[in-house]
Amino acid sequence: MFFATSSAWAKDDPPGTPASTNVSGADYPRVLPDRRVIFRVSAPDAHEIQFKLDKPYVAVRDANGAWTATTDPQFPGFHYYWMLVDNVPVNDPASETFFGYGRETSGIEIPEEGGDFSAPGDVPHGEIRERWYHAKTTGEWRRIFVYTPPGYDPDRSGRYPVLYLQHGRGENERGWSRQGRVSLIMDNLIADAKAKPMLIVMEHGYGHISGESAHWDYGQDLAVFTEVMLNDLIPMIDATYRTIPDREHRALAGLSMGGGQALEIGLGHLDAFAYIGTFSAGGFEGGPDDLRKMNNGVMADADAFNRRVHLLWLGVGTAEPPDLLSGVRQLHKVLGQAGINSIYYESPGTAHEWLTWRRCLHEFAPLLFAIR
């Protein structure tokens, strides 16, 4: 099967603009002013092509073997997509790929009017650094990405608080730096004096012992990953970077699966974390008495908990699956009934997707490491 990007055969002045997530020189996909997307690919030998974005869109073939499909208007933000070529899923050769759904997947950025909080600006910029370290817990080498804020290198005497920020299931440690635009969000917040300069550590949020089956099991994975974080990752970060190595200057947050990890690990180890945030996670169906029994009774004494936990933050999109949305709302409600302080945020109109989580980070980060 022959595929080609469209730059060699696209018409002059086609409508819309190339997506920012296209590979260099690719004219398609194109985003129209009303946020519809035009997909196009050359595949002369194909019999049927669909583009799967929010739903499958059947492409139409022209005489030269070029297939074109136009979508409905899309919600702003980042979205994964792929092609179905004769019912076989493949990536679009015109798109950059991003690790999602457990594999490299095409992605497209739909611009958001006024959504410049995650866009590059004329402000001082930090860096995303890649680092490998050996975890004794699992007996394996693990990769992390670390955001260092503007000024980290010039000021060799400065020390920084740390946010440990986790991805969701099917994604990996690259998610927040690529799909999540964490560095741009933080650069803009810091430049506007809305957030304190901090390090942000993004780990591969899965745990299995080297040589054992890598089959995913949430409970087992969480237990191993907890040990990795507490016994390998945090000590390595504190020994390698200029951190303030105490719980008062350490936060833990994540999206979806990573938000569940943040709740379980954070609430279970308040000696390590004073700030906890969940994005699209943390649903609850019980009442105040059930809450007080969770995590070995860590919330049984509300006053003691509130003195120790400086921030418990819950975020979710209003277009998330109904059971998730209602579950997070219920958790916030029951926390209040139990006397536990929490902050709740809803991202208007967004589903279980990266714009929800970008907005969550944008709201969450300014509340971290405030002077008490």
JOBEL-V945685 format. One record per helix or strand of 2 or more residues. SS is the DSSP state (A for helix, B for strand). FROM is the first residue (numbers start at 1). LEN is the number of residues. Records with the same first field share a line. If there is no record, write none. Layout:
# JOBEL-V945685
SS: FROM-LEN + FROM-LEN
This chain:
# JOBEL-V945685
A: 6-3 + 116-3 + 175-4 + 182-10 + 218-23 + 247-3 + 257-12 + 288-10 + 302-7 + 322-16 + 354-14
B: 17-2 + 30-2 + 37-6 + 49-4 + 56-3 + 60-2 + 66-5 + 77-9 + 88-3 + 97-4 + 103-8 + 127-9 + 140-9 + 160-7 + 198-6 + 250-6 + 275-5 + 311-7 + 343-5
